[in-house]
Amino acid sequence: MKKILLILLLFVPTLLFAHPDDKVPYYYPSSFIYGYINGCYEATEFNQVPFTQDMWPDDVKNVCGCVVDAMRHSMTYEEIIDNSSHMTAVLIAQATLPICIREEMAKK
């Protein structure tokens, strides 16, 4: 009985706070997530986006990861790879990028 109680005390809080919007994100293959984060990082560094001047490379990758997480909460993997929904993905990225930057800057 004590073991079960201990397990519940350890795992229930992490399950409760894992998705604060109470919505489980859609499944995306890890190769897509990895590719998106690296592509986003390379594009921001190449284009010298202003927020990158105040961040380390890992911070920029965290921002990119935050954006892809927002997409996972809004679109299925099938929708994200479909060219017809490209503009929806762009709008999600544009809307969440400033929020993700602010969150990452607040960690410093």
N, C-alpha and C positions, 0 to 999 in steps of 0.2 A: 504494500500500500504506500509506503514512504517513497519507493522508487517512482511510482506512477505520479505521485504528487510533485516530486522533484522535477520530473520530466515536464509536467504541465507548467510548472512555474518557470522553467527555462525557455520553453518553446512558444507558449501562448502569447506572451508579449511581442515576440518577434513576428508572429503571424498576424497579430492585430495591426501592427504598424508597417508591415511590408508594403502595403498599397493604401496610402492614406485616402484615396478617392473611392475606396471599396470596390474597385474595378480591377480584375486580374488582366494584366496586359496580354495581348495576342502573342502567340509563339512566332519568333523570327529565328531562322537558323543562325548559329553563332558566326558563320562565315559572312553573312550579310551584315550583322552588327559590327564585326571587326572591320570589314571593308568600308562601311559607312563612317565609322569613327576615324579611320586612317585617311580616307578620302576627304572628309571634312577638315581634319587637321592640316593636311597638305594644302588644301585650297585656301584656308585662312592664313597659313604661313606664307604661301606664295603671293597672295594678294595683299599681304601686309595689312590685314584688317586691324583697325586701331586697338581693339581690346587685347590683342595678342602681345602688345608691347608691355603690358603690366602682368603678364602671366608666364609661368614656366610651361614647357611643352606638355607635361602631364596635366596641367590645369586646363589647357586648351582641349585636350582629349576628353577631360571630364565634362566640359561644356558640350562637346559633340555627343558624348554618351547621354547626357541629359536630354538633348534634342531627339535622339533616336528613341529614348524611353517614352517621350511624349508621343511620338508616332506610334509606338507599340500600344499605347492606350487608345488610339483613335482609329487606326486602320489595320486590317488584317494583312498578313504577308502577301497574299494574293493581290490585294488592292495596291499595296506599295510597289510591287514589281510591274503592275499593269501601267503602261504608258498613258492610258486615258485618265488616270488619277494623279498624274505628275503634279499638276497645279495644286491639288489638295495637299500633297506632301510639302510642297514649297511654302504654302500658306502656313502650315503647322510649324515648319522650321522657322519662318520669319516671325511668327507670333511667340514662339517659345525661346528663341535665341536670347533676347534681352533678359528674360527671366532667368535662364540658365547662367548667363554671364553674371548677373547680380548675385545669384546663389553661390557661385564659385568665388566671387570677390569677397563675399561675406565670410567665407571660411578663413580668409587671411588675417 
